[in-house]
Amino acid sequence: MELKVLSKNEVATGVWEMTLGGDFSYETVQPGQFIHVQVGDGITHVLRRPISIADVSVSAGNLTILFRMAGRGTRWLSQARIGDNLSVMGPLGRGFPMTQAKTALLVGGGIGIPPLYLLARRLAEQGKAVTTLLGWASAEDRFWLPAFERLGHVEISTEDGSLGMRGTAVDALAVLENLPDTIYACGPRPMLAALKRWALRHGKRGWFSMEERMACGVGACGGCVCRTEGGMETVCSDGPVFALDEVML
Amino acid sequence: MRAANLAVQCAGVPMRNPVMPASGCFGWGREYSRYYPLRTLGSVVAKAVTKEARPGNDTPRIAETPGGMLNAIGLANPGLERVLADELPWLAGQDVPVWVNVAGSDEEEYCMVAAAIDASGMADVLELNVSCPNVKRGGLAFGTEPSILKGLVTAVRRVTDLPLFVKLTPNVTDAGVLAEAAVAAGADGLTAMNTLRGMAIDLDRRCPVLANGQGGLSGPAVKPVALAMVYQLARTVDVPIIGCGGIQSGTDAVEFIMAGADAVQVGTANFTDPYAMPRIIAEMQTWMERSGAASIAEIKGAVH
């Protein structure tokens, strides 16, 4: 299907926020799901780019993505103009399950942060207490911080210490006053590995969203697998969200 | 404008049109059945099946390159028993010919898998995978040495009466010699081609992008190589040839038919556009009607 670029905005150096509108199944979007976006004419770039859905408005009929310009494909996408149509597949993948628990801890690192926003919003709407640990390389890399702060308590860390505490998002676990019931996270693999060790030590359950180089996006090609207790599973269709005690990091 | 008939027969198997997916690019068919009914296609080609389940290679398994992509999946599949129980029964009920790609580490495994799939009655065609560049044992080894290929095809021919296609690799000095060996051993047809061996480097990490080091190159970048191979094989052997390599449009498919192919397989284009194959079929129909070609036979081998 085709979605129209309604707005675009560089929210930090090389990080783009884009709102897309048009015919799409907005009402079925689960936090953690993604869209698979064609870049270019489909000849120079044969692979779509999986980009997680950061926010969705069912009433306005639009969705928002945030992506980092990391290569030629995402550069092309960042140069799309307002009014341009993008070829989009989705929503794809299995998102974060909503919890019955009363308190949730969200941990995001860098460009892993976007899918946590829609999750935080849905959890807050259900009356859960949401604590979010956000980590960036440096203060100027931050985005959507006030939006997260409106939904609950936020702890920030940066690798260079220019904002919040020095370290990664998991280093902020040390300052938590109360342990949460459920954990949700998305970010670099070492961050997730450290968080998994912490969660298992404290007997906490939760969910991680995984990232992998992807081709088909529908579970057909077996390109984007991740190792779990159950064997190799596809990130695009069995995931991208996996139970933290099952995913092997 | 005359109505064009896209129907073809490949080794006796009637197909509504000459378009089918390339093995490994279409899962077990189910994944794409939410986009369109599979009977839209000429055939469905299932992933490679081995005797035991294979987890495949480590990730990254995928890298985009200009005009193409590298993959090193490593023949990941749930193994013969589960394919027969969980995947083929559904596919066999979709009112479309089913091709099953057969792989193995040795002759015995190929024969065992081929015989079991034949006996299940759920496949219409077997395609022997002797050209996967991404596994350590078997795969490519069987497709690069004419005497070994001849031995393998002879052995598999003994255990099945199904139409037997051999999917050849371009990673050889002369594909014609391999094609002749396969046909002499009883192959009913050939698929040309599997991926070209390739590599991509990650400068920051100073290592290959793919965990496997190397992978198979596919996509529009390889189309001229595949066309030349189909053209050569059409002059070398007298069996049906399935053209495969970088086909993205109806006119790409027509080029392969003109080079001598009886039908085509579409791989990477399915990833770019899940509706690629129905679109290619419609574009072929349009092209043929505009240029006054009533049938595939009328344009087959036109450039020779």
Interface residues (C-beta under 8 A of the other chain):
Chain A: Q38 G42 I43 T44 H45 V46 L47 R48 G73 S87 M89 E212 R213 M214 A215 C216 G217 V218 G219 A220 C221 G222 G223 C224 V225 C226 G231 M232 S237
Chain B: G24 C25 F26 G27 E31 Y32 K47 P55 G56 T59 P60 R61 I62 A63 E64 P66 G67 G68 M69 N71 I73 A76 G219 P220 Q248 T268 A269 N270 F271 T272 D273 P274
